[in-house]
Amino acid sequence: MTVSSVVVVGGGIAGVSTVAELRKNGYAGELTLLTIDPFPYDRPPLSKDYLLGAKDLESIALQAPEWYSEQRIDLVPGLVVALDPAAGTVTLSDGLELSADRIVLATGGHSLWPDVERVVTERLDRPPAGLGIPRSTTGIHTLRSAEDADALRHVLLPGARLLVVGAGLIGAEVASTARKLGSEVVLVDPADPPIAAAVGTQVAAWLHSLHAVHGVEAVTATVEKLESTRAGVVAHIAGETEPRTFDAVLLAVGMAPDTAVAKAAGLEVDNGVVVDDHQVTTHPKVLAVGDCSRRRGHRRAEHWEAAVHDGQRAARTILGIDPPAETVHWFWTDRYGLHVEVVGEMRSPDGDHQTVVRGVVGEPPFSVFTLRGERVIGAVAVDDPNAVRAARRMIDRGVDVRASDLADPAKNLRSLLRG
Ligand SMILES: Cc1cc2nc3c(=O)[nH]c(=O)nc-3n(C[C@H](O)[C@H](O)[C@H](O)COP(=O)(O)OP(=O)(O)OC[C@H]3O[C@@H](n4cnc5c(N)ncnc54)[C@H](O)[C@@H]3O)c2cc1C
């Protein structure tokens, strides 16, 4: 069947990537992008330059406003509340129903609330009317949208006391940005060191040690109770005898995929809308991409580039053309002026895996590789994007390398790609 209408639900990077790839490959039919945001914008800056105030919402737009009309994409504001896969329809909260030959779910996700006892004894004052500043009324924040970032930035004043719960990628980035803004930061996480699974223990420990260097108090513990009072948010941290009071708390303990509409429509949902290798859900008319989706047999990716690739794959599936080449997962994160990139899988040394360091851990630029036999399976680089780029090619192409060559800074990594 020729597809002549497509509706994409969700205007994040995955949704925008889908519509862009459709048009790029000659799709000439109707194309609608539904989103509840004011316009599609990028999320990674929300914990970095946007939170800092160095970028505004317009400057993190995923596309210029005129792009949508030039590409004949109907950008429709609205919240999708229901999906009928067999009829090929979506229903918006205002009752509007749209139908299409294919529907692509790109609904992303929401921040998780940790298993913390929360008590609101007294609501904090609301911001003065007319200021237009959204603000948490309980002092407890999460960070997924620009609105969340606005609310958080409002309290990150010089000297403000911020508790960050969770020292993963977003928690660490916010701690770094908050220090730049002059706030006092306490960062609590039970993992020691956090993010070891993503970057390996050695790099994780060094990255975590940077918090103290930059004046953040990093505490290895769990937060057991948060109490919103007029004096601020009172936090009970495990192992501490006295509770501590903060002006604001950021809960940064991960995200959960937004799957409610898919689930209610009877699609298979299991830690994300389950899709096949072509991004097709358990109903052939409905595809899913980005953070809301999970490829069967794979872990759910929660990174920017994976969302881009999902969108490209979905568009090509709709058009019946070859998918883009598969590539190993890659993501980046920034903290304290350092740029960290990660590709593939980092493993602790054991009988099957070895760790190879190029440079010196803790003295950027440096990179660390995981090798299984003579194959690179993962790499992490700090201020060394070329190393990650080369590692990615090694992984994608399955090139054999010698550990001694990888570790030798005099050896050009690109030359190793020739095997
Ligand atoms: C603060 C922050 C920092 C990050 N930093 C990095 C980074 O440095 N590096 C990296 O690789 N990744 C980073 N990420 C992750 C990356 O941004 C996400 O993986 C990416 O945004 C996922 O894109 P998406 O389009 O799938 O989902 P989203 O960006 O969440 O977009 C989903 C869209 O769907 C809309 N929507 C949801 N439900 C409905 C509905 N029912 N009807 C209509 N619209 C709906 C939402 O409003 C939203 O606009 C960061 C994420 C955050 C939150």
The ligand as an ORCA input file, in Angstrom:
! r2SCAN-3c Opt
* xyz 0 1
  C      18.222     17.491     30.720
  C      18.619     16.465     29.686
  C      19.928     16.426     29.226
  C      20.309     15.470     28.295
  N      21.598     15.453     27.848
  C      21.983     14.527     26.936
  C      23.326     14.499     26.457
  O      24.174     15.287     26.869
  N      23.658     13.549     25.543
  C      22.747     12.638     25.053
  O      23.112     11.793     24.228
  N      21.455     12.659     25.489
  C      21.061     13.575     26.411
  N      19.766     13.596     26.856
  C      18.817     12.586     26.346
  C      18.169     13.041     25.050
  O      17.811     14.377     25.127
  C      16.961     12.166     24.800
  O      17.423     10.858     24.568
  C      16.148     12.659     23.598
  O      15.605     13.918     23.871
  C      15.039     11.681     23.270
  O      14.270     12.225     22.248
  P      12.759     11.792     22.015
  O      12.294     12.574     20.831
  O      12.648     10.320     21.989
  O      11.971     12.241     23.324
  P      11.693     13.687     23.918
  O      12.845     14.590     23.670
  O      11.259     13.472     25.321
  O      10.455     14.222     23.072
  C       9.169     13.663     23.209
  C       8.155     14.706     22.835
  O       6.859     14.121     22.805
  C       5.926     14.995     23.428
  N       4.815     14.166     23.871
  C       4.824     13.214     24.849
  N       3.610     12.651     24.963
  C       2.825     13.242     24.040
  C       1.462     13.077     23.662
  N       0.675     12.162     24.261
  N       0.970     13.878     22.681
  C       1.769     14.781     22.053
  N       3.067     14.961     22.359
  C       3.578     14.208     23.335
  C       6.753     15.611     24.546
  O       6.186     16.806     24.983
  C       8.073     15.841     23.836
  O       8.070     17.042     23.131
  C      19.349     14.542     27.796
  C      18.034     14.583     28.266
  C      17.664     15.536     29.195
  C      16.246     15.560     29.694
*
